[in-house]
Protein backbone atom coordinates (compact mmCIF):
# COMPACT_ATOMS: atom_id res chain seq x y z
CA UNK A 1 0.00 0.00 0.00
CA UNK A 2 1.30 3.45 -0.96
CA UNK A 3 -0.14 6.30 1.07
CA UNK A 4 -0.59 9.70 -0.51
CA UNK A 5 -1.70 13.14 0.56
CA UNK A 6 -5.37 13.83 1.15
CA UNK A 7 -6.95 15.41 -1.91
CA UNK A 8 -4.39 13.95 -4.32
CA UNK A 9 -5.62 12.72 -7.68
CA UNK A 10 -5.68 8.94 -7.25
CA UNK A 11 -5.10 8.22 -10.94
CA UNK A 12 -2.09 10.51 -11.22
CA UNK A 13 -0.58 9.17 -7.99
CA UNK A 14 -1.26 5.62 -9.21
CA UNK A 15 0.39 6.30 -12.58
CA UNK A 16 3.44 7.73 -10.82
CA UNK A 17 3.65 4.60 -8.66
CA UNK A 18 3.09 2.32 -11.65
CA UNK A 19 5.96 3.82 -13.64
CA UNK A 20 8.25 3.76 -10.59
CA UNK A 21 7.45 0.08 -10.12
CA UNK A 22 8.05 -0.61 -13.81
CA UNK A 23 11.46 1.09 -13.63
CA UNK A 24 12.53 -0.95 -10.60
CA UNK A 25 11.44 -4.17 -12.29
CA UNK A 26 13.18 -3.21 -15.53
CA UNK A 27 16.37 -2.50 -13.58
CA UNK A 28 15.97 -6.02 -12.15
CA UNK A 29 15.45 -7.48 -15.67
CA UNK A 30 12.03 -8.81 -14.59
CA UNK A 31 9.60 -6.58 -16.51
CA UNK A 32 10.00 -4.40 -19.58
CA UNK A 33 6.78 -2.40 -19.71
CA UNK A 34 5.03 -2.68 -23.07
CA UNK A 35 1.44 -1.84 -22.23
CA UNK A 36 -0.98 -1.01 -19.43
CA UNK A 37 -4.46 -2.52 -19.22
CA UNK A 38 -7.14 -0.49 -17.47
CA UNK A 39 -10.16 -2.03 -15.75
CA UNK A 40 -13.19 0.27 -15.53
CA UNK A 41 -15.65 0.53 -12.63
CA UNK A 42 -18.92 2.42 -12.19
CA UNK A 43 -20.72 3.38 -9.00
CA UNK A 44 -24.06 1.63 -8.65
CA UNK A 45 -23.29 -1.10 -11.16
CA UNK A 46 -19.79 -2.30 -10.26
CA UNK A 47 -17.34 -3.59 -12.83
CA UNK A 48 -18.33 -2.49 -16.32
CA UNK A 49 -16.88 -5.52 -18.09
CA UNK A 50 -14.66 -3.21 -20.12
CA UNK A 51 -10.87 -3.21 -20.23
CA UNK A 52 -8.82 -0.82 -22.33
CA UNK A 53 -5.16 -1.14 -23.31
CA UNK A 54 -2.57 1.62 -23.47
CA UNK A 55 0.29 0.69 -25.82
CA UNK A 56 3.90 1.92 -26.04
CA UNK A 57 4.15 2.92 -22.37
CA UNK A 58 7.85 2.54 -21.72
CA UNK A 59 8.79 6.18 -22.43
CA UNK A 60 5.65 7.85 -21.01
CA UNK A 61 5.66 10.26 -18.10
CA UNK A 62 3.15 9.73 -15.30
CA UNK A 63 1.10 12.71 -16.53
CA UNK A 64 1.06 11.37 -20.10
CA UNK A 65 0.03 7.92 -18.90
CA UNK A 66 -2.79 9.41 -16.82
CA UNK A 67 -4.00 11.37 -19.86
CA UNK A 68 -3.98 8.24 -22.01
CA UNK A 69 -5.87 6.29 -19.35
CA UNK A 70 -8.57 8.99 -19.25
CA UNK A 71 -8.68 9.00 -23.05
CA UNK A 72 -9.29 5.23 -23.13
CA UNK A 73 -12.55 5.42 -21.16
CA UNK A 74 -15.28 3.29 -22.81
CA UNK A 75 -17.51 5.69 -24.74
CA UNK A 76 -20.60 3.76 -23.68
CA UNK A 77 -19.71 4.23 -19.98
CA UNK A 78 -19.19 7.98 -19.49
CA UNK A 79 -19.57 7.62 -15.70
CA UNK A 80 -16.96 4.87 -15.41
CA UNK A 81 -13.63 5.49 -13.75
CA UNK A 82 -10.33 3.58 -13.86
CA UNK A 83 -10.04 1.08 -11.03
CA UNK A 84 -6.94 -1.02 -11.75
CA UNK A 85 -3.85 -0.63 -13.90
CA UNK A 86 -2.24 -3.89 -15.02
CA UNK A 87 1.41 -3.58 -16.04
CA UNK A 88 2.28 -5.88 -18.93
CA UNK A 89 5.53 -6.82 -20.59
CA UNK A 90 8.20 -9.51 -20.84
CA UNK A 91 11.00 -10.28 -18.42
CA UNK A 92 14.04 -12.54 -18.31
CA UNK A 93 14.73 -15.58 -16.16
CA UNK A 94 18.00 -17.42 -15.67
CA UNK A 95 18.23 -20.95 -17.13
CA UNK A 96 20.33 -23.72 -15.51
CA UNK A 97 23.21 -22.98 -17.90
CA UNK A 98 23.23 -19.33 -16.80
CA UNK A 99 21.68 -17.94 -19.98
CA UNK A 100 18.83 -15.44 -19.91
CA UNK A 101 15.48 -16.55 -21.32
CA UNK A 102 12.69 -14.15 -22.24
CA UNK A 103 9.22 -14.86 -20.89
CA UNK A 104 5.97 -12.93 -21.50
CA UNK A 105 4.53 -11.63 -18.22
CA UNK A 106 7.24 -13.18 -16.08
CA UNK A 107 5.82 -11.10 -13.24
CA UNK A 108 2.37 -9.50 -13.04
CA UNK A 109 1.68 -6.17 -11.37
CA UNK A 110 -1.67 -4.56 -10.62
CA UNK A 111 -2.05 -1.03 -9.25
CA UNK A 112 -5.38 -0.06 -7.70
CA UNK A 113 -6.02 3.61 -8.51
CA UNK A 114 -9.58 3.84 -7.14
CA UNK A 115 -8.91 3.63 -3.41
CA UNK A 116 -7.86 6.26 -0.90
CA UNK A 117 -4.33 4.85 -0.95
CA UNK A 118 -2.67 3.19 -3.93
CA UNK A 119 -2.68 -0.60 -3.57
CA UNK A 120 -0.01 -2.59 -5.45
CA UNK A 121 0.08 -6.35 -5.99
CA UNK A 122 2.95 -8.25 -7.58
CA UNK A 123 2.30 -11.86 -8.61
CA UNK A 124 4.46 -14.64 -10.06
CA UNK A 125 3.17 -17.72 -11.87
CA UNK A 126 6.29 -19.80 -12.63
CA UNK A 127 8.21 -22.39 -10.63
CA UNK A 128 11.59 -20.72 -11.12
CA UNK A 129 11.35 -18.75 -7.87
CA UNK A 130 10.85 -21.75 -5.55
CA UNK A 131 13.30 -24.46 -4.51
CA UNK A 132 11.36 -27.17 -6.41
CA UNK A 133 9.76 -27.19 -9.85
CA UNK A 134 6.05 -27.90 -10.32
CA UNK A 135 6.81 -31.65 -10.45
CA UNK A 136 8.26 -31.40 -6.93
CA UNK A 137 11.83 -31.91 -8.12
CA UNK A 138 14.59 -29.77 -6.62
CA UNK A 139 16.17 -27.42 -9.18
CA UNK A 140 18.87 -25.54 -7.27
CA UNK A 141 20.51 -23.97 -10.34
CA UNK A 142 17.22 -22.40 -11.44
CA UNK A 143 16.24 -21.38 -7.91
CA UNK A 144 19.64 -19.85 -7.14
CA UNK A 145 19.64 -17.95 -10.42
CA UNK A 146 16.20 -16.42 -9.98
CA UNK A 147 15.00 -16.29 -6.37
CA UNK A 148 17.67 -13.76 -5.29
CA UNK A 149 16.69 -11.49 -8.19
CA UNK A 150 13.06 -11.48 -7.06
CA UNK A 151 14.07 -10.79 -3.46
CA UNK A 152 16.31 -7.92 -4.54
CA UNK A 153 13.52 -6.42 -6.66
CA UNK A 154 11.01 -6.61 -3.81
CA UNK A 155 13.42 -4.88 -1.45
CA UNK A 156 14.06 -2.21 -4.08
CA UNK A 157 10.30 -1.70 -4.47
CA UNK A 158 9.92 -1.26 -0.73
CA UNK A 159 12.59 1.42 -0.78
CA UNK A 160 11.19 3.19 -3.85
CA UNK A 161 7.59 3.19 -2.64
CA UNK A 162 8.34 3.75 1.04
CA UNK A 163 6.10 0.89 2.08
CA UNK A 164 6.78 -2.58 3.46
CA UNK A 165 5.61 -5.57 1.44
CA UNK A 166 2.90 -7.84 2.77
CA UNK A 167 2.94 -11.52 1.84
CA UNK A 168 0.02 -12.92 -0.12
CA UNK A 169 -2.19 -15.87 0.71
CA UNK A 170 -0.80 -19.39 0.17
CA UNK A 171 -1.92 -21.19 -2.99
CA UNK A 172 -1.75 -24.79 -4.15
CA UNK A 173 1.41 -23.90 -6.09
CA UNK A 174 3.39 -22.21 -3.34
CA UNK A 175 3.47 -20.03 -0.28
CA UNK A 176 4.62 -16.43 -0.50
CA UNK A 177 6.88 -14.89 2.10
CA UNK A 178 8.13 -11.33 2.22
CA UNK A 179 10.80 -11.71 -0.44
CA UNK A 180 10.03 -14.93 -2.29
CA UNK A 181 8.02 -18.10 -2.76
CA UNK A 182 8.34 -21.45 -0.99
CA UNK A 183 7.38 -24.59 -2.92
CA UNK A 184 4.60 -26.80 -1.51
CA UNK A 185 5.91 -29.80 0.39
CA UNK A 186 4.95 -33.41 -0.29
CA UNK A 187 5.28 -36.53 1.79
CA UNK A 188 8.94 -37.03 0.96
CA UNK A 189 11.83 -35.19 2.55
CA UNK A 190 13.68 -35.33 -0.76
CA UNK A 191 11.04 -34.11 -3.19
CA UNK A 192 8.23 -31.64 -2.96
CA UNK A 193 4.62 -31.91 -4.01
CA UNK A 194 3.79 -32.56 -7.67
CA UNK A 195 1.22 -29.88 -8.57
CA UNK A 196 1.16 -30.39 -12.33
CA UNK A 197 -2.40 -31.76 -12.34
CA UNK A 198 -3.60 -28.26 -11.48
CA UNK A 199 -1.70 -26.51 -14.30
C-alpha positions in Angstrom: 0.0 0.0 0.0 1.3 3.4 -1.0 -0.1 6.3 1.1 -0.6 9.7 -0.5 -1.7 13.1 0.6 -5.4 13.8 1.1 -6.9 15.4 -1.9 -4.4 14.0 -4.3 -5.6 12.7 -7.7 -5.7 8.9 -7.3 -5.1 8.2 -10.9 -2.1 10.5 -11.2 -0.6 9.2 -8.0 -1.3 5.6 -9.2 0.4 6.3 -12.6 3.4 7.7 -10.8 3.6 4.6 -8.7 3.1 2.3 -11.7 6.0 3.8 -13.6 8.3 3.8 -10.6 7.4 0.1 -10.1 8.1 -0.6 -13.8 11.5 1.1 -13.6 12.5 -0.9 -10.6 11.4 -4.2 -12.3 13.2 -3.2 -15.5 16.4 -2.5 -13.6 16.0 -6.0 -12.1 15.5 -7.5 -15.7 12.0 -8.8 -14.6 9.6 -6.6 -16.5 10.0 -4.4 -19.6 6.8 -2.4 -19.7 5.0 -2.7 -23.1 1.4 -1.8 -22.2 -1.0 -1.0 -19.4 -4.5 -2.5 -19.2 -7.1 -0.5 -17.5 -10.2 -2.0 -15.8 -13.2 0.3 -15.5 -15.7 0.5 -12.6 -18.9 2.4 -12.2 -20.7 3.4 -9.0 -24.1 1.6 -8.6 -23.3 -1.1 -11.2 -19.8 -2.3 -10.3 -17.3 -3.6 -12.8 -18.3 -2.5 -16.3 -16.9 -5.5 -18.1 -14.7 -3.2 -20.1 -10.9 -3.2 -20.2 -8.8 -0.8 -22.3 -5.2 -1.1 -23.3 -2.6 1.6 -23.5 0.3 0.7 -25.8 3.9 1.9 -26.0 4.1 2.9 -22.4 7.9 2.5 -21.7 8.8 6.2 -22.4 5.7 7.8 -21.0 5.7 10.3 -18.1 3.2 9.7 -15.3 1.1 12.7 -16.5 1.1 11.4 -20.1 0.0 7.9 -18.9 -2.8 9.4 -16.8 -4.0 11.4 -19.9 -4.0 8.2 -22.0 -5.9 6.3 -19.4 -8.6 9.0 -19.3 -8.7 9.0 -23.1 -9.3 5.2 -23.1 -12.6 5.4 -21.2 -15.3 3.3 -22.8 -17.5 5.7 -24.7 -20.6 3.8 -23.7 -19.7 4.2 -20.0 -19.2 8.0 -19.5 -19.6 7.6 -15.7 -17.0 4.9 -15.4 -13.6 5.5 -13.8 -10.3 3.6 -13.9 -10.0 1.1 -11.0 -6.9 -1.0 -11.7 -3.8 -0.6 -13.9 -2.2 -3.9 -15.0 1.4 -3.6 -16.0 2.3 -5.9 -18.9 5.5 -6.8 -20.6 8.2 -9.5 -20.8 11.0 -10.3 -18.4 14.0 -12.5 -18.3 14.7 -15.6 -16.2 18.0 -17.4 -15.7 18.2 -20.9 -17.1 20.3 -23.7 -15.5 23.2 -23.0 -17.9 23.2 -19.3 -16.8 21.7 -17.9 -20.0 18.8 -15.4 -19.9 15.5 -16.5 -21.3 12.7 -14.2 -22.2 9.2 -14.9 -20.9 6.0 -12.9 -21.5 4.5 -11.6 -18.2 7.2 -13.2 -16.1 5.8 -11.1 -13.2 2.4 -9.5 -13.0 1.7 -6.2 -11.4 -1.7 -4.6 -10.6 -2.0 -1.0 -9.3 -5.4 -0.1 -7.7 -6.0 3.6 -8.5 -9.6 3.8 -7.1 -8.9 3.6 -3.4 -7.9 6.3 -0.9 -4.3 4.8 -1.0 -2.7 3.2 -3.9 -2.7 -0.6 -3.6 0.0 -2.6 -5.4 0.1 -6.3 -6.0 3.0 -8.3 -7.6 2.3 -11.9 -8.6 4.5 -14.6 -10.1 3.2 -17.7 -11.9 6.3 -19.8 -12.6 8.2 -22.4 -10.6 11.6 -20.7 -11.1 11.3 -18.8 -7.9 10.9 -21.8 -5.5 13.3 -24.5 -4.5 11.4 -27.2 -6.4 9.8 -27.2 -9.8 6.0 -27.9 -10.3 6.8 -31.6 -10.4 8.3 -31.4 -6.9 11.8 -31.9 -8.1 14.6 -29.8 -6.6 16.2 -27.4 -9.2 18.9 -25.5 -7.3 20.5 -24.0 -10.3 17.2 -22.4 -11.4 16.2 -21.4 -7.9 19.6 -19.9 -7.1 19.6 -18.0 -10.4 16.2 -16.4 -10.0 15.0 -16.3 -6.4 17.7 -13.8 -5.3 16.7 -11.5 -8.2 13.1 -11.5 -7.1 14.1 -10.8 -3.5 16.3 -7.9 -4.5 13.5 -6.4 -6.7 11.0 -6.6 -3.8 13.4 -4.9 -1.4 14.1 -2.2 -4.1 10.3 -1.7 -4.5 9.9 -1.3 -0.7 12.6 1.4 -0.8 11.2 3.2 -3.9 7.6 3.2 -2.6 8.3 3.8 1.0 6.1 0.9 2.1 6.8 -2.6 3.5 5.6 -5.6 1.4 2.9 -7.8 2.8 2.9 -11.5 1.8 0.0 -12.9 -0.1 -2.2 -15.9 0.7 -0.8 -19.4 0.2 -1.9 -21.2 -3.0 -1.7 -24.8 -4.1 1.4 -23.9 -6.1 3.4 -22.2 -3.3 3.5 -20.0 -0.3 4.6 -16.4 -0.5 6.9 -14.9 2.1 8.1 -11.3 2.2 10.8 -11.7 -0.4 10.0 -14.9 -2.3 8.0 -18.1 -2.8 8.3 -21.5 -1.0 7.4 -24.6 -2.9 4.6 -26.8 -1.5 5.9 -29.8 0.4 4.9 -33.4 -0.3 5.3 -36.5 1.8 8.9 -37.0 1.0 11.8 -35.2 2.6 13.7 -35.3 -0.8 11.0 -34.1 -3.2 8.2 -31.6 -3.0 4.6 -31.9 -4.0 3.8 -32.6 -7.7 1.2 -29.9 -8.6 1.2 -30.4 -12.3 -2.4 -31.8 -12.3 -3.6 -28.3 -11.5 -1.7 -26.5 -14.3 
